[in-house]
């Protein structure tokens, strides 16, 4: 089993970052996620938004490994998220559905305001990778998957920055349209 963790601070308030999370896919920077389907979404009696999504991704796995374990480059991931606007937290837990008898990737991503500066948002990303059925290659395969997660996490941050910029541009455009309308 391999464990990986990373933290990043966005120079944006929690509300903006959470909006970007919900609009993250598709984006041109992180093209590995090719589909996002909402399975269930509801607001509970405390105002907490609970979602279950199915993500379809393209794995960037070497062709020899795909042949070895009998997989295609398309994979499915189940993601459960809880967004609590009162506590200003978003927690996302995901697990691969594809090849889960040989490979388990459990990820947890949390977003919350930076305690030292509430105008910023902290992202904490954790992943646990477990490979079974390949006793001579377990460590190597777990290391390879963990390295891929780290690389994709960097792309994910770039994708978030891209979406945040789009949100800001939309706000500017809406303000300009509102201003034009009031001056007519």
N, C-alpha and C positions, 0 to 999 in steps of 0.2 A: 504494500500500500504506500502511495506517495501523497503527501499533503503539500498544497501550494496556497499561498496567501499574498494579497497585495492590497495596498491602500492608495487612494488618490483623492485629492481635494479639488473640487470644481470651484472656480471663482464666481459662482452663481448661487442664488438662493435655492433652497430645497424645492420650492414650487416649480421653478423653471426646470430644474434637473429632472424632477419626476415627470413633468410634461414631456420632456425629451425622451425619457425612458419609454413612455407609452407610444411614442412616434418614431422610435429608433429604426425600425425596419419597415420598408427597405431603405437603404442608403448606399450611395456609390462607393463608400470607403470600406464597408464591411459587407461584401456581397455573398458571404457564405450562408447567410440566412435567406432562403429563397421563398419561404411561406410562413405566415403566422396565423393560426386559426384559434379563435376564442371558443373554448369548450364550455366554459361557465363563467359568468361574471355577475356578482351581486353585492349589494350594500347591506350589511347587517344592521341590527337595531342600534348599534353604537356608532354608526356612520363609517365603519371600516369597509373599504372596497376589497373584496376577495375575488381573485381571478384564477382561472386554470386555462392555460394556453398550450397548444401543440405547435412546436417549431419544427420546421423541416430545414435541415442544413446540408450543405455540401462539405464533407470532411476532406481535409487536405492530407490524406493518408497516402503514403507511397503505394504504388500499384502492386508491388511484391507482397506487402502486408495485406492488402485487400484480398489477394488471391489466397494467401496463407490462411486467413480466418474466414474466407467465404463471404465477403461483404461487397456491397456497392459503395459508391462515394456519397450516397444520399442517406441521411440518418434522421431519426425523429427524437425529439426531446420533449418531455413533459415538464411544464413550468407552473408552479403555484406561487402566487404573490399575494401579499397582504399590505395594503396601503392605509395607514392610519393618519388621517389629517390632524387629529388632535395631538398626537405624540410627534407628528411630523417625521414618520418613519415609513420606509418602503423596504420590505424584505421579500426577496425572490429566491425560491428553492427550485432547482431543476435536477433532472436525472435523465440520462439517455434511456430510450426504449429499444433502440437498435443495438444488437449484440449484447444485451444485458446479461446473457448467460456466460459471457467471456470477459466483458469489460463493463465496469460500473464507474460512471463519472457523476459524482454528486457535487453540485455547486450551490453556494449560498452567496447572495449579493445583498448588501444592505446599504441604504442611503439614509443619512440623517444630517441635520445641520451641524456644522463644525462648532463644538462647544466654546472655542475661543473666538469665533467670529460667525454669528448666526446668518451673515449674508453669504456664507460659503457652505458647500455641501461635501460631506465625506462619503466616499464610496469604499466599502470593504468587500473584497472578493475572495472567497475561499473555495478551494476545490480539493476533493479527495478522489484519487484514482486507484482502482483496484482491478487487476488483471488476474484471471484464473484460467487454468487449462493449458498453460504454457510454462511449465516449471523451469525450464532452462532459459527462458526469455522474459520472465515476469518483470524483473527489475528494469531491463532494457525497454520493454514496451511501456511500462508505467512512466519511465523517464521521458520517453518520446511523446506520450500523450500529454504529460505535464508541461513539457516544453511548448507543445502546440497550444495548450490553454494559455500560457503566458503570452505567446505571440498574438493570439486572437484577442486577448484582453487589451493589448495595446491598440489593435485595430478598433476594438470596441470603444475605447476612449476617444480615438480620432472620429469615429462615427458619431459619438455623443456630441463632441464639439461642433461637428457639421450640423447636426439637428438643432442644437442650441442656437447656432448662428441663424438658421432658417427661422426659428421662433422669434428671435429678435428682429429680423428683417420684416416678418409678417406684422409684428407690433408697430414698427415704424410706418409701414404701408397703411395699416388701419388708421393710425393717428393722422397721417397725411390725408387720407380719404375723408376722415371726420372733419378735419380742418377745412378742406375744400368745400364740403357740404355746408358747413356753417357760414362760410364767406359768400356763398352764392345768394 
